Structure formats: C-alpha cells, structure tokens
C-alpha cells in the first residue's frame, strides 16, 4: 500500500489546495481498517511513538478503508496540541474522504484519553455527522495504543 502525505496551501485565488509532500510504500498492508494496523503504520512511517511533542494526524479514507492521504494537522508541545474541526474537515473534503481517523501521540507513553481528548473527539464526531464524513476512530499512540472505537466510545 502506498501512503501519501499532503499539506494544504493557498493558491493564487486564495483557495485551499492539496499539495503532495511525499509518498512511501507500506509492505504487507492493503487497507488501514484496524487500530493496530493504523498504529503500526504511524510508528513505522512517522515514528509517532518516539516523538517528544504531541503530533496530531488525520487519515482520509475511502469507504473500503483505503487511505486517500495522511495529513499532519498539528504539532504541539509535550502535553498538548490543537484539534480544530475546521482544519481537519477542509483536508478531508478536498481529498474526497468518506471517513477519517484521527491519530495523535502522548509522549508520556500513557495512552489514557484526557478530558480534552474526549471533548475534541465528540466535537469532531458532531461536525462529521453534519457534513457526512464519518469519524471512524481516534487513536492515541504511546507505549501501546488506545482506540476510542475499540473501547466503545
């Protein structure tokens, strides 16, 4: 499977456009349809479990779980990062996603969701429901991982 990272930029008309950053091959994986596969990909490709500050990523997916693109949404500090639905869904809409997964790390290694993690996830779910893009999961990466979906949230 090919993983492509994108960023957004403003074009000459001041409109958001997708700009390809890089691509790499992830061998042995055809879809990213389980939290463990997603976590493994982020730890191998982005070394997310080794980062010293919080990073927030979004994976845009087709209805069959194939990644359309991976976006770094925010790079924060040791114990916080910004999660704004506007920035996330602009990217998801530009690439035609039917679903998204949010992934961020906890440099402490403790993957227990914070109150802010829960509030952000609920806000994203509500926004996604309004515009028709499913928020399929939010995964916290640390020494292991925590999946909101696997934990019934």
N, C-alpha and C positions, 0 to 999 in steps of 0.2 A: 504494500500500500504506500502511496506517496502522500507525505504530509507537507502541505504548503502553508507558509506563514505570510500573512498580509498585514498591511497597515492602511490607514485611510489618510488621504491628503486632500487639500482643496485644489480644484482645477482652476483654469483661467476665469471661469464664470463663478468662482467661489462656491462650487458644489463639491460635496464629498465624493471621492472616487476610491476604488480599491487599487492598491499598489502592491505587487508581489515583492516580498522580501527575499525568501529563499525556499527551497524545497529539499526534502531528503526522503529516502526510502526507508520504510519500516518493514523489515522482512518478517514473514510468518504471520502477519496480521492482515485481514481483509476488511474488517469493519471495527469500529470502536463502539461496541454495543454492550460492554460491561464496565463497571467502575474499575475492576482490576486491570483490564486491558488499557483503559484510559490512563490510569495511574502509571502503569509500566511505560507507556509511550512518553508521558511527560517526564518521568525520571530518566529515561534513556536519552531522549532528544533534547530536553531543556534542562536536565539535571535539577528539577524542581525541588527534590528532597534535599539538595545540598546548598540551596540558596540562603544567604544570610539576611535578606529582607523579604517581605511578602511580595509576591507577584500574583496577579490575577489574569487568567487567560479565559478565553471563550472559544469553544469548538463549535463551528457551524456544521450542521449535519443534514443529509438528505433524509427522506422518510425511511430509507433502508439502513441508516446508520453509517453511511459513507461520509467521511469528512470532506466538506467543501473548502474549509480553511481553518486555520488556527490564528487567533489574534491575541496579542498581549494588550490587555485593556488597561492595566495599571501596574506600576512598580512603586511600592510604598516604602515603609520603614520596617523596623524589626518586628513590630506587633500590630501594624495596621496598613491598609491600602484602601483606595477609593473604589466603590462599586456603584456606578450610576447607570440606571436602566437606559437612559438616552444613548450613551456611547456604545453600550452593548448592542442595542437593537438597531442602531444605524448600520453597524457592521453586518449584523445578521440579515437585515433587509437587502443590503447591497449585494450580498452573495447568494440570495435566494434560499436561505435556510428554512427548513420546515421545523427544525428543532435545534436546541442549543444545549450545551453542557458547560457549566461554569467550573473552573478548577483554580484553586489557589492553595498556597502553602502556608504552613505555620512553622517558622524557623525553630521554634522551641521543640518541635517534634511531637507535641501533644496535639492530636487531631480533633479534640473535643470542640464542637462548634461554640463560638461565643454568642452572646446576646446580639451583637451587631451582625454576625454571620447569619443568624436566624432571621433577623429583620430584613437584611438585604435579600435573602433568598425569597422571603414572602413577597417583597416588593417586585422582584423580578418575575415571579410566577404570575402575579396580578397583571403586570404590564404585558407579559407574553400572552396571557389569555385574551387581553383586549385586542391585540393585533394579529393573533392567530399563529404565533410561534411558540411551540411547546418548550418550556424549560424542563428538560428531561431529568436533570440531576445537578447537584452542586457537590463537588468533591473537594475535600481538604486533604492535602498531602503533607505528611511529616515522616515519622519513623515508619508508619504504616499509612493507611488512608481511612477517611470517614466519608461514606456516601449517604447523602440525605435520602436518596431513593431506597437504598438497601435497608435503611433504618426506618422506613415508613413515613418519612416526613414529606 
